[in-house]
Amino acid sequence: MPTPQRRTLVYSVRLSPQESNAIQRIADSRHLPASTLVRAWILDRLEQEQEG
């Protein structure tokens, strides 16, 4: 069984209230914390960039 990766780095980003609200609405509709949604989006994009 693979060893789980430890998350050790935190990024801080600035968003407008409108952007933050939009993220929160999407996260709420998916029953996820906003941070989980944003992390998933980042990891999806990272994978796309590494493939292309």
C-alpha positions, 0 to 999 in steps of 0.5 A, spaced: 500 500 500 502 506 498 504 511 503 500 517 503 503 524 501 503 529 506 501 536 505 506 541 507 506 547 503 500 552 504 499 557 498 495 564 499 491 567 494 487 573 493 480 573 490 475 578 490 469 577 494 465 576 487 470 570 486 470 567 493 463 567 493 462 564 486 467 558 489 463 558 495 457 557 491 460 551 487 463 548 493 456 548 497 452 545 491 457 539 491 457 539 499 465 540 499 469 545 503 471 550 498 478 549 500 477 542 497 474 544 491 480 549 489 485 544 491 482 539 486 481 544 481 489 546 482 491 538 481 486 537 475 490 543 472 497 541 474 495 534 471 493 537 464 499 541 464 504 535 465 501 531 460 501 537 455 
